[in-house]
Amino acid sequence: MKRQPKMWTATWTLAIAACALLAACASSGERRPAAPEASPHAHDAEREPRLRALQQAEALYLSGRLKEAQAAFEQLARTYPRNAEIWFRLGNTLMREGDYDAAGAALQNAMLFDPGQGRAAMNLALVRLAQAQNALQTASTRLESSSPQREHAEELQRRIRTLLAAPGAQASSD
């Protein structure tokens, strides 16, 4: 077996130690701010416009003006790309519009920037159920009417409808 140079071994040892340190920090339970702009060092002059824009986007969402709310949340996400709350709100808006792929991506971003984001995880689960329901509907229309696969697809659709209709299965928006 060929012996590796000491420099190579030291580099790998350092890399492994760095990974272990990062893993320890990530699992320490310490919550860090989800976004740099939310840190205590953020300027008040920067914070006010962000809050005002977020309130305006939320008002559009609540009034049912979803396309406008989507555009507003997308602009906020471009301006503050590491803000979990903005990604969460964008995901909810896209979900209500039925754009489940984009909603899922936005909700995953919310969870990435705030790993403790339970509301985003719940809404992502609902998005995935809606995606499954759509895929099963497509399968049902393409399968032979008497096939066992079609019966199975239709039964799964009924179960998903029951899950989505259950109390508490509505997307969390607060």
C-alpha positions in Angstrom: 0.0 0.0 0.0 1.4 3.4 -1.0 2.0 5.8 1.9 0.4 9.2 1.7 2.5 12.3 2.3 2.2 13.9 5.7 0.7 17.1 4.1 -2.1 15.1 2.6 -2.9 13.3 5.9 -2.8 16.7 7.8 -5.2 18.3 5.3 -7.7 15.4 5.6 -7.4 15.4 9.4 -8.1 19.2 9.4 -11.1 18.8 7.0 -12.6 16.0 9.2 -12.1 18.1 12.3 -13.8 21.1 10.6 -16.8 18.9 9.6 -17.1 17.5 13.2 -17.0 21.1 14.6 -19.7 22.2 12.2 -21.9 19.2 13.0 -21.4 20.0 16.7 -22.4 23.6 16.2 -25.5 22.6 14.2 -26.7 20.2 16.8 -26.0 22.3 19.8 -29.5 23.6 19.9 -28.3 27.2 19.7 -30.6 29.3 17.5 -28.9 31.8 15.3 -30.7 34.5 13.4 -32.3 33.2 10.2 -31.0 36.1 8.2 -28.2 38.6 8.6 -30.7 41.5 8.1 -32.5 40.2 11.2 -29.5 40.5 13.4 -29.3 43.0 16.2 -26.8 45.0 14.2 -29.3 45.7 11.4 -29.9 49.4 10.9 -33.4 50.6 11.8 -33.5 52.5 8.5 -33.1 49.1 6.8 -35.6 47.3 9.0 -38.6 49.7 8.6 -38.8 49.4 4.8 -38.5 45.6 5.0 -41.3 45.4 7.6 -43.5 47.8 5.6 -43.0 45.8 2.4 -43.7 42.6 4.2 -47.0 44.1 5.7 -48.0 45.2 2.2 -47.4 41.8 0.7 -49.3 40.2 3.5 -52.2 42.5 3.0 -52.3 41.5 -0.7 -52.3 37.9 0.4 -55.1 38.3 2.9 -57.2 40.3 0.5 -57.0 37.4 -2.1 -54.8 39.3 -4.5 -52.5 36.4 -4.9 -50.7 37.3 -8.1 -49.8 40.7 -6.6 -48.8 39.1 -3.3 -46.7 36.6 -5.1 -44.8 39.3 -7.0 -44.3 41.3 -3.7 -43.0 38.2 -1.8 -40.7 37.3 -4.7 -39.3 40.8 -4.7 -38.8 40.6 -0.9 -37.1 37.2 -1.4 -34.7 38.7 -3.9 -33.9 41.5 -1.6 -33.6 39.4 1.6 -32.8 35.9 0.3 -32.0 34.4 3.7 -35.2 35.5 5.4 -37.2 32.3 6.3 -40.4 34.2 7.0 -40.5 35.7 3.6 -39.9 32.3 2.0 -42.6 30.8 4.2 -45.1 33.5 3.1 -44.2 33.1 -0.6 -44.7 29.3 -0.2 -48.1 29.8 1.2 -49.1 32.2 -1.6 -47.9 29.8 -4.3 -49.7 26.9 -2.5 -53.0 28.8 -2.6 -52.4 29.5 -6.3 -51.9 25.7 -6.9 -48.2 26.1 -8.0 -47.1 23.2 -5.8 -43.6 22.7 -7.3 -42.7 26.4 -6.6 -44.5 26.3 -3.2 -42.5 23.3 -2.2 -39.2 25.0 -3.2 -40.1 28.2 -1.3 -41.1 26.2 1.8 -37.8 24.2 1.7 -36.0 27.5 1.6 -37.9 28.6 4.7 -36.8 25.4 6.4 -33.2 25.9 5.2 -32.9 29.3 6.7 -34.8 28.4 9.9 -34.4 24.7 10.6 -36.8 25.0 13.5 -39.6 26.2 11.2 -42.4 23.7 12.0 -45.1 25.7 10.1 -43.1 25.4 6.9 -42.5 21.7 7.4 -46.3 21.2 7.9 -47.2 23.2 4.8 -44.5 21.3 2.8 -46.2 18.1 3.8 -49.5 19.5 2.6 -47.9 20.5 -0.7 -46.5 17.1 -1.2 -49.9 15.5 -0.5 -51.5 17.8 -3.1 -48.8 16.9 -5.6 -49.4 13.2 -4.9 -53.2 13.7 -5.3 -52.6 15.4 -8.7 -50.2 12.6 -9.8 -52.8 9.9 -8.8 -55.5 11.8 -10.7 -53.3 11.7 -13.8 -52.6 8.0 -13.3 -56.3 7.3 -12.9 -57.2 8.9 -16.2 -54.5 7.0 -18.0 -54.9 3.5 -16.5 -57.4 1.0 -17.8 -60.7 1.4 -16.0 -60.8 -2.2 -14.8 -57.1 -2.4 -13.8 -56.1 -3.0 -10.2 -53.6 -0.1 -10.5 -56.5 2.3 -11.3 -58.5 1.0 -8.3 -55.4 1.5 -6.1 -54.8 5.0 -7.5 -58.5 5.9 -6.8 -58.3 4.5 -3.3 -55.1 6.5 -2.5 -56.8 9.6 -3.8 -59.8 9.1 -1.5 -57.4 8.7 1.5 -55.5 11.9 0.6 -58.8 13.8 0.2 -59.7 12.6 3.7 -56.3 13.6 5.1 -56.6 17.1 3.5 -60.1 17.6 4.7 -59.3 16.6 8.3 -59.4 19.4 10.9 -56.0 21.1 11.2 -55.0 20.1 7.7 -55.3 23.6 6.4 -52.0 25.4 5.6 -50.6 27.4 8.4 -50.3 31.1 7.4 -49.5 32.8 10.7 
